[in-house]
Amino acid sequence: MLAKQKGVISNVRDIIEKLHNHNFRFAKPIVEQILKEAGEA
């Protein structure tokens, strides 16, 4: 389970890096929601 969470966080970081140059202000709340859901899963 911990490994799965680390994988999710790694994927989120990849998404952050891809979106950062486009519109990070838009992506940030989505990322926060994903992290919140990952933490509750």
GITA-V654164 format. One record per backbone hydrogen bond with DSSP energy under -1.0 kcal/mol. NH is the residue of the N-H (numbers start at 1). CO is the residue of the C=O. E is the energy in kcal/mol with one decimal. If there is no record, write none. Layout:
((NH;CO;E) (NH;CO;E))
//
This chain:
((5;1;-2.5) (6;2;-2.5) (7;3;-2.2) (8;4;-2.4) (9;5;-2.7) (10;6;-2.4) (11;7;-2.4) (12;8;-2.5) (13;9;-2.4) (14;10;-2.1) (15;11;-2.4) (16;12;-2.9) (17;13;-2.5) (18;14;-2.1) (19;15;-2.7) (20;16;-2.3) (22;19;-1.1) (23;19;-2.0) (27;23;-1.9) (28;24;-2.7) (31;27;-2.7) (32;28;-2.6) (33;29;-2.0) (34;30;-2.4) (35;31;-2.8) (36;32;-2.3) (37;33;-2.6) (38;34;-2.7) (39;35;-2.3) (40;36;-1.4) (41;37;-1.6))
//
